[in-house]
């Protein structure tokens, strides 16, 4: 398997002195080049206002070691999702979060869509995994200008039209007329409009297993999570005294599904997170969760607590939880969160140690941490 050799390949790649060779041309020309070279097409789907997009460009596409690996295995292409052909590609692949990376097989079929950026090592690991994944045979990039209704098209930013907030009534009326809700156009509307709400979220829950064979898991799970979250809100509004766990059980009953383990944890945590019930969140992570919380989850919650909470008891509990998670796996973003929490708890010596360790971990991962540098400057004043 190609990704098995990734680590060894990177050790010798520095001597090759290569950055990522970006193809310049139209989207269709990029697809043709990938087909001619029998390589997957890697598309950096970005916008010019996106900070993490710039970080991805700097840390990956201008990195010699990353360039050597990507050039060997992919045709690389950057596309601004808000200009020229970009909005049409964004509509086709339902790209609304940035940065996103689209992986398209040499045959033109979608391999997967990956949202976000978490450092060079993680990005290249994902690239390696894409070389082994099956393709979505129903999603052909060569058929990229689909006949989308205007209310869907105008939810995307473009230099060719004005963006507009959709009317859920139009979404419901359009979907009510469709015979097959699972087509690309209809799924794009169900998925893309889920944030604004419509009457077909429950349909996605009922048909989740089939949808997972047709569309990226991140898309399907996003719609299902939205449906369960909306149902959770309805249960709590009807019974304000109900516990989050009991509310989750009621939601499972509504959809005739057993919400246990990770699926229950996800629903409860997302609900409490949305309510900004930080004390409740920490209590659930400390005692109620079915499995030990993963570092990325603890970090996300701890950072939100740093940003939006001043209760020292909550801050100290978040520190304890994050310290425990970092004992098993050190990672620069989470260590940075810990440094900031120490600072907010007035534990300056610990904040300095954690900030310094953050920069060490970031250097190993090939990441820049300007906020950590600023924190260290404040600690040195």
C-alpha positions in Angstrom: 0.0 0.0 0.0 1.4 3.4 -1.0 0.7 5.2 2.3 2.8 2.6 4.2 5.9 4.1 2.6 4.9 7.7 3.3 7.1 8.1 6.5 10.2 6.6 4.9 9.6 8.6 1.7 9.5 11.9 3.6 12.8 11.1 5.3 14.6 11.3 1.9 12.4 13.8 0.2 14.2 16.9 1.5 17.0 16.3 -1.0 14.6 16.5 -3.9 14.0 20.2 -3.4 10.5 20.3 -4.7 7.5 22.3 -3.8 4.0 21.3 -4.9 3.7 21.6 -8.7 0.3 23.3 -9.2 -1.5 22.7 -12.5 -2.6 26.0 -14.1 -5.6 25.8 -16.3 -9.3 25.3 -16.3 -11.1 22.7 -14.1 -11.8 20.5 -17.1 -8.1 20.7 -18.2 -7.1 19.7 -14.7 -9.4 16.6 -14.9 -7.9 15.8 -18.3 -4.3 16.0 -17.0 -5.1 13.7 -14.1 -6.6 11.2 -16.5 -3.6 11.4 -18.9 -1.2 10.9 -16.0 -3.3 8.3 -14.3 -3.2 10.1 -11.0 -5.8 11.4 -8.6 -6.6 15.1 -8.8 -6.0 16.9 -5.5 -8.0 20.2 -5.4 -7.2 22.8 -2.8 -10.6 24.4 -2.5 -9.9 27.8 -0.9 -11.1 31.4 -0.6 -8.9 34.5 -0.4 -10.2 35.5 3.0 -9.6 32.2 4.8 -6.7 32.2 7.3 -6.4 28.4 7.6 -6.3 28.2 3.7 -3.2 30.5 3.7 -1.7 28.3 6.4 -2.3 25.2 4.3 -0.7 26.9 1.3 2.3 28.0 3.3 2.9 24.8 5.3 2.0 22.2 2.6 2.1 23.6 -0.9 5.3 25.5 -0.3 6.9 22.7 1.6 9.7 20.7 -0.1 9.0 17.4 1.6 5.2 17.7 1.1 5.8 18.7 -2.5 7.9 15.7 -3.2 5.2 13.3 -2.0 2.2 15.1 -3.6 4.0 15.6 -6.9 4.7 11.9 -7.0 1.2 10.7 -6.4 -1.3 13.5 -7.4 -2.0 16.2 -9.9 -2.4 19.3 -7.6 -4.8 22.1 -8.4 -5.9 25.2 -6.5 -9.3 26.7 -7.1 -10.8 29.8 -5.5 -14.4 28.7 -4.6 -15.8 32.2 -5.0 -14.5 33.2 -8.4 -14.8 32.0 -12.0 -15.4 28.3 -12.1 -15.0 27.9 -8.4 -18.7 28.5 -7.3 -19.9 25.8 -9.8 -17.4 23.3 -8.5 -18.4 24.3 -4.9 -22.1 23.7 -5.8 -21.3 20.3 -7.4 -19.3 19.0 -4.4 -21.2 21.0 -1.7 -18.1 22.9 -0.5 -19.0 25.5 2.1 -16.3 25.1 4.7 -12.7 26.2 4.0 -10.2 25.0 3.5 -11.6 21.8 1.9 -9.6 19.4 -0.2 -11.3 17.4 -3.0 -9.8 14.1 -4.1 -11.0 13.0 -7.5 -9.8 9.8 -9.2 -8.1 9.7 -12.5 -11.4 8.3 -13.8 -13.2 11.5 -12.8 -15.1 10.0 -9.9 -15.0 11.6 -6.4 -12.8 9.8 -3.9 -13.6 12.0 -0.9 -14.0 15.6 0.4 -11.9 16.5 3.4 -12.7 19.6 5.5 -10.1 21.6 7.4 -6.4 21.5 8.0 -4.6 20.2 11.0 -0.9 20.3 10.1 1.4 18.8 7.5 1.7 15.3 8.9 -2.0 14.9 9.2 -2.6 16.3 5.7 -0.1 13.9 4.1 -1.5 11.0 6.1 -4.9 11.8 4.6 -3.4 12.1 1.1 -1.9 8.6 1.5 -5.3 7.2 2.6 -6.9 8.6 -0.5 -4.7 6.5 -2.7 -6.4 3.4 -1.3 -10.0 4.5 -1.0 -12.8 3.4 -3.3 -14.5 6.0 -5.5 -18.1 7.3 -5.4 -19.2 6.0 -8.8 -22.3 8.1 -8.8 -20.4 11.4 -8.5 -18.6 12.2 -11.8 -16.6 15.4 -11.8 -16.8 15.6 -15.6 -20.5 16.3 -15.1 -19.9 19.4 -13.0 -22.4 21.9 -14.2 -25.6 20.5 -12.7 -29.0 22.1 -13.1 -29.4 23.6 -9.7 -32.4 25.8 -8.7 -31.6 29.5 -8.2 -32.3 29.4 -4.4 -29.5 26.8 -4.0 -27.1 28.5 -6.4 -27.4 31.9 -4.6 -26.3 30.5 -1.3 -22.8 30.3 -2.7 -20.6 33.4 -3.0 -19.6 34.3 -6.5 -18.3 37.2 -8.5 -21.1 36.5 -11.0 -24.2 36.9 -8.8 -25.4 38.2 -5.4 -25.5 35.8 -2.5 -28.9 35.5 -0.8 -30.3 33.7 2.3 -32.6 30.9 1.2 -36.2 30.6 2.0 -37.0 27.2 3.7 -40.4 27.2 2.1 -38.8 27.2 -1.4 -36.6 24.3 -0.3 -39.6 22.3 1.0 -41.7 23.1 -2.1 -38.9 22.0 -4.5 -38.1 18.7 -2.6 -41.8 17.9 -2.4 -42.0 17.6 -6.2 -39.0 15.2 -6.5 -39.5 11.5 -7.1 -35.9 10.5 -6.0 -34.5 12.6 -3.2 -31.1 10.8 -3.5 -30.0 12.3 -6.8 -27.0 14.7 -6.8 -29.1 17.8 -7.2 -31.6 16.8 -4.5 -29.0 15.6 -2.1 -27.1 18.9 -2.6 -30.2 20.8 -1.6 -31.0 18.5 1.4 -27.4 18.7 2.6 -26.5 22.3 1.6 -29.7 23.7 3.1 -29.7 21.7 6.3 -28.1 24.6 8.2 -31.2 26.8 7.4 -33.7 24.0 8.2 -36.2 22.2 6.1 -38.7 19.3 6.4 -36.4 16.5 4.9 -33.8 16.2 7.6 -35.6 13.1 9.1 -35.5 11.5 5.6 -31.7 11.6 5.8 -31.8 9.8 9.2 -34.1 7.1 7.9 -31.9 6.6 4.8 -28.5 7.1 6.3 -27.0 3.7 5.4 -27.9 4.0 1.7 -26.7 7.6 1.6 -23.3 6.6 3.0 -22.7 4.4 -0.1 -23.4 7.4 -2.4 -22.0 10.5 -0.7 -19.1 11.4 1.7 -19.6 10.4 5.3 -18.9 14.0 6.5 -21.9 15.3 4.5 -24.3 12.5 5.6 -23.3 12.8 9.2 -23.7 16.6 9.1 -27.3 16.3 8.0 -28.1 13.5 10.4 -26.5 15.4 13.3 -28.7 18.4 12.4 -31.8 16.3 12.3 -31.0 14.8 15.7 -30.0 18.2 17.2 -33.3 19.8 16.0 -35.3 16.9 17.5 -33.3 17.3 20.8 -34.3 21.0 20.9 -37.9 20.1 20.5 -37.8 17.6 23.3 -36.2 20.0 25.7 -38.5 22.8 24.8 -41.5 20.6 25.5 -40.0 19.4 28.8 -37.4 22.0 30.1 -36.6 19.8 33.2 -35.6 16.8 31.2 -31.9 15.7 31.4 -29.8 15.7 28.3 -29.5 11.9 28.5 -33.2 11.4 28.7 -33.7 13.8 25.9 -31.3 11.8 23.7 -33.3 8.6 24.5 -36.5 10.4 23.4 -34.9 11.5 20.2 -33.8 7.9 19.5 -37.4 6.7 20.1 -38.7 9.3 17.6 -36.5 8.0 14.9 -36.8 4.4 15.9 -33.1 4.1 16.5 -31.1 3.1 19.6 -28.9 6.0 20.6 -26.1 4.5 22.7 -22.4 4.8 22.9 -20.7 7.2 20.6 -23.9 8.2 18.8 -25.5 9.2 22.1 -22.3 10.9 23.3 -22.1 13.0 20.1 -25.7 14.1 20.4 -25.5 15.1 24.0 -22.2 16.8 23.7 -23.2 18.8 20.6 -26.4 19.8 22.3 -24.7 21.0 25.5 -22.0 22.7 23.4 -24.6 24.6 21.4 -26.3 25.6 24.7 -22.9 26.7 26.0 -23.6 24.7 29.1 -19.9 24.4 30.0 -20.4 22.9 33.5 -22.8 20.3 32.0 -20.4 19.5 29.3 -17.5 18.9 31.7 -19.7 16.9 33.9 -20.7 14.6 31.0 -17.1 14.3 29.9 -16.0 13.5 33.4 -18.6 10.9 34.3 -21.3 10.3 31.7 -19.5 9.6 28.4 -19.4 6.0 27.2 -15.7 6.0 26.2 -12.8 8.2 27.2 -13.1 11.4 25.2 -10.7 11.9 22.4 -8.1 14.7 22.5 -9.6 16.7 19.6 -13.0 16.8 21.3 -11.6 17.9 24.7 -9.5 20.5 22.9 -12.5 21.9 21.0 -14.5 22.3 24.2 -11.6 23.6 26.3 -10.8 26.3 23.7 -14.5 27.4 23.7 -14.3 27.6 27.5 -11.2 29.7 27.2 -12.9 32.0 24.8 -16.3 32.4 26.4 -16.2 31.5 30.1 -14.7 33.3 33.1 -15.9 30.9 35.9 -12.6 29.8 37.5 -14.0 26.5 38.6 -15.0 25.6 35.1 -11.6 26.7 33.8 -9.8 24.6 36.4 -11.9 21.5 35.5 -11.2 22.1 31.8 -7.5 22.2 32.6 -7.6 19.0 34.5 -9.5 17.2 31.6 -7.1 18.5 29.0 -4.0 17.6 31.0 -5.3 14.1 31.3 -5.9 13.8 27.5 -2.5 15.2 26.7 -0.8 12.6 28.9 -1.6 10.0 26.3 -1.1 12.1 23.2 0.8 15.4 22.8 -0.4 17.7 20.0 0.5 21.4 19.4 -3.0 22.8 19.1 -4.2 21.2 22.3 -1.0 22.2 24.1 -1.6 25.7 23.0 -5.1 25.6 24.5 -3.7 24.4 27.7 -1.2 27.2 27.8 -4.0 29.8 27.3 -6.1 28.1 30.0 -3.2 28.3 32.4 -2.8 32.0 31.6 -6.5 32.6 32.2 -6.3 30.7 35.5 -3.3 32.9 36.5 -0.9 30.0 36.5 1.8 31.8 34.7 4.7 29.4 35.2 2.7 26.5 33.9 1.5 28.7 31.0 5.0 29.4 30.0 6.1 25.8 30.1 3.0 24.7 28.0 3.6 27.5 25.5 7.2 26.6 25.0 6.2 22.9 24.6 3.6 24.0 22.0 6.2 25.6 19.9 8.4 22.5 20.1 5.5 20.3 19.0 4.5 22.8 16.2 8.0 22.8 14.8 7.9 19.0 14.7 4.6 19.2 12.8 5.7 21.9 10.5 3.1 24.3 11.8 3.1 28.0 12.7 1.6 29.1 16.0 1.6 33.0 16.1 -0.9 33.1 19.0 1.4 31.0 21.1 4.3 33.4 20.3 2.2 36.3 21.4 1.3 34.6 24.6 4.9 33.9 25.4 5.7 37.6 24.7 3.0 38.6 27.3 4.4 36.1 29.8 7.8 37.6 29.4 6.7 41.2 30.1 
